[in-house]
Amino acid sequence: MKSTGAAYVLWALCIFGLCGIHRFYAGKVLTGIIWLFTFGLQGFGQLIDLVLIPGMITNANLRFAAFDGARQNVNQNVVVNVVGPPGSGRP
């Protein structure tokens, strides 16, 4: 589970010129790259993200939960009993 607090700490790295790191954390790689190379859309994107971070983290956690649930369903073991024709020596 991703944390909103951790996302805000990553958001604050913009002070050191690392804008958009919080977007990578939330699974938004493309916009993270854009934020990184445009200094958070000249700072306006960074300010807007102060309000958007809780929703981004909630969505990231929901995507992870859906992926994890699907993965658990796929990894279930399947047992198949093979019965041969009569006289084949198989039970």
N, C-alpha and C positions, 0 to 999 in steps of 0.2 A: 504494500500500500504506500502510495506516495503521500507526502505531507505538504500541506499548504504552507506551513512555517518554513520548511526547507526551500520551497519555491520562492518565498519572499526573500530569503537569504541569498539565493542565486540571483534574484532580481536586483538586489543591492550591489552585485558585482559590477553593475553599470558604472559605478563610481570609479572603477579602475579600468573602464573601457571595454568591459566584457558584457555588452548588452545582448540579451536574447538567450542567455544560458538557461534561464527558467523555462523557456519554450522547448529546448531540447529535453529538459527534465519531464515536461508534460507530454512528450511524444510528438511535438510539432516541429519536426526537423527542418522542413522547408522554410517556414517563417522564422525559425531560429537562425538559419543562415542569413536570411534577409535582415533581421534585427542586428546580427553580428556585424555585417558589412555596412550598414547604414546608421550605426550608433543608435539603434532602437528607433528607427524612422525619425531621426533628428531629435529624439527625446520624447516626441509626442506619443509614439507607440508604447514606450516604456511607461509613461504616465497613465495611459489608458489601461495597460496591463495590471496596474494596481487594483483595478476593479474587476478585471477579467480572470485573475489568477485562481480564485476559488472555484470558478466554473471549469477552468481548464484542468485543474487537478481532479475534480469530481469526475469529469469525462474520462480522464486517463485511468482513474481507478475502475470505472465501469468497463472500459475497454479491456483492461487487464483481467477483471473478473470474468467477463464473457469469454475471453481467450482461454483462461485457465479452466473454466468449466467445460469448454469444447475439447480441450486437450485431455481432461480427465475422462471424458466420454470415449474418446478415440483409443485411449490406452487400456481399456478394459480387456481382460483376457477372454478369449472365446475357446470353448472346449467343444470339439466335434468328435463324436464316436463314429468310427467307420466300421461298417458291417459288410463283410464280403458275401458273395453268393454262397449257397449251401455247398459244402464239400471243398471249399477253398482253403480250409485250415484256419480261417480267421473266426474268432468268436462272434 
